[in-house]
């Protein structure tokens, strides 16, 4: 039995993805200028840019129809909404950068947080584990591959209030992740329209 590696996400508007790709270029050249070869980034490719709501992980095929029914039911009474990408940050912290991300404005983060809470609750009823860490909605832009990367504090401060644009969210997407030698490739399993979107 082949397990399927699944996650639930929302996509961003093409102009927002384009701005984030330009940001990746900008960050890369700034780092190269200042630190030369000391910082290596593995960028998220533009087609893979999204906001994850719930990483389900390896899933038995027989669970997929149940997840499908659950997502249809969850999305039916909801309304489409807008999110704004705003600012830049890193995990776990600026002095130990591992993941570079773009954030969201407060209202967008709140709406996505409520949606994620509902997903956690409903998926838990199917026997899926709840995420132990608090949910921080973000867009992963790059992974820092250098062991001794310098602090990103200055970089983050420069983009703290920069907006990368708004996206109109009209569906949730169930994705399957395929891993190969070139990295991850994401395939849309199904789209779930919000309400009458």
GIGI-V239914 format. One record per helix or strand of 3 or more residues. SS is the DSSP state (H for helix, E for strand). FROM is the first residue (numbers start at 1). TO is the last residue. Records with the same first field share a line. If there is no record, write none. Layout:
SS = FROM-TO + FROM-TO
This chain:
E = 4-11 + 41-43 + 50-59 + 81-93 + 96-104 + 139-144 + 163-169 + 171-180 + 183-193
H = 14-38 + 46-48 + 61-76 + 106-124 + 153-158
